[in-house]
Amino acid sequence: MDLRDEQPTQHEIGNRTFLVADVEPLDVDGVRTVEVGTALWLLGFLALLPFYGELSAQGRTWWLWTALTGFGLGLLGLEYCRRRRQVRDTLTTEPDDPADPADPADPAQVRNDERGAS
């Protein structure tokens, strides 16, 4: 069942009518988003690095370390998102094997379970 078929195609708010665009859903695994964010933190760190002396004189070295921490946490988040994507891909692409020995609908397995239980 496709839930999109039951969604309204337009909304009326006040004296205006808004049409709902028929668009494909975005990629929701977040890998690209985390990659871009991590790259921006690294870029910020590298941009601040030549100014370490000036930042130190003004007591703002925390800017540098914040950018480095953002990059490190981004790497952890990237690994998390990649693993999550990999698990989701294996869950959606694994075909159900009808001859699975652990299938409870298999009569032979049910008989073996009943023998073991008694």
C-alpha positions in Angstrom: 0.0 0.0 0.0 1.4 3.4 -1.0 0.5 6.0 1.6 1.2 8.7 -1.0 -2.0 7.9 -2.9 -4.1 8.9 0.2 -2.4 12.3 0.7 -4.3 15.4 -0.3 -3.1 17.1 -3.5 -4.0 20.6 -2.4 -4.6 22.6 0.8 -6.9 25.5 1.3 -5.8 28.0 3.9 -7.9 31.1 4.1 -8.6 32.4 0.6 -5.5 30.7 -0.9 -5.1 27.2 -2.3 -1.7 25.5 -2.1 -0.8 22.6 -4.4 1.3 19.8 -3.0 4.2 19.0 -5.3 4.7 15.4 -6.4 8.4 14.9 -5.5 10.5 11.8 -4.7 11.6 11.5 -1.1 15.1 12.5 -0.2 17.9 10.1 0.6 17.5 9.7 4.4 20.6 7.9 5.4 22.4 11.2 6.2 25.9 10.1 5.0 26.3 12.9 2.5 25.0 15.5 5.0 27.5 14.3 7.6 30.3 14.2 5.1 29.7 17.9 4.1 29.5 19.0 7.7 32.7 17.1 8.7 34.5 18.7 5.7 33.4 22.1 6.7 34.7 21.6 10.3 38.0 20.5 8.9 38.1 23.5 6.6 37.4 25.8 9.5 40.2 24.1 11.5 42.7 24.5 8.7 41.6 28.1 8.1 42.2 29.0 11.8 45.5 27.1 12.1 47.7 29.8 10.6 46.3 32.3 13.1 47.1 30.2 16.2 49.5 32.9 17.6 46.9 35.6 17.3 44.1 33.5 18.7 46.3 32.6 21.6 47.2 36.2 22.3 43.4 37.1 22.4 42.5 34.0 24.4 40.4 32.5 21.6 42.2 29.2 21.0 39.0 27.5 21.8 37.8 28.4 18.3 40.6 26.2 16.9 39.8 23.3 19.3 36.1 23.6 18.7 36.7 23.2 15.0 38.9 20.2 15.6 36.3 18.6 17.9 33.6 19.2 15.3 35.7 17.4 12.8 36.4 14.4 15.2 32.7 14.1 16.1 31.8 14.3 12.4 34.1 11.3 11.7 32.3 9.4 14.4 28.9 10.4 13.0 30.0 9.5 9.5 30.9 6.0 10.6 27.6 5.6 12.5 25.6 6.8 9.4 27.6 4.5 7.1 26.9 1.5 9.3 23.3 2.4 9.6 23.0 2.7 5.8 24.7 -0.7 5.4 22.3 -2.4 7.9 19.3 -0.8 6.2 20.5 -1.9 2.8 20.9 -5.5 4.0 17.5 -5.5 5.6 15.7 -4.3 2.5 17.6 -6.4 -0.1 17.7 -9.8 1.7 15.2 -12.1 0.0 13.1 -14.3 2.3 14.3 -17.9 1.9 11.2 -20.2 2.0 13.4 -23.2 2.8 14.8 -21.5 5.9 15.3 -24.3 8.6 14.3 -21.8 11.4 11.0 -21.0 9.7 8.2 -21.8 12.2 5.8 -22.4 9.3 7.9 -25.3 8.2 5.9 -28.5 9.4 9.1 -30.5 9.9 10.5 -27.8 12.2 7.3 -27.6 14.1 7.3 -31.4 14.7 11.0 -31.3 15.8 10.1 -28.5 18.2 7.2 -30.5 19.6 9.4 -33.5 20.2 12.0 -31.5 22.0 9.4 -29.8 24.2 7.8 -33.1 25.4 
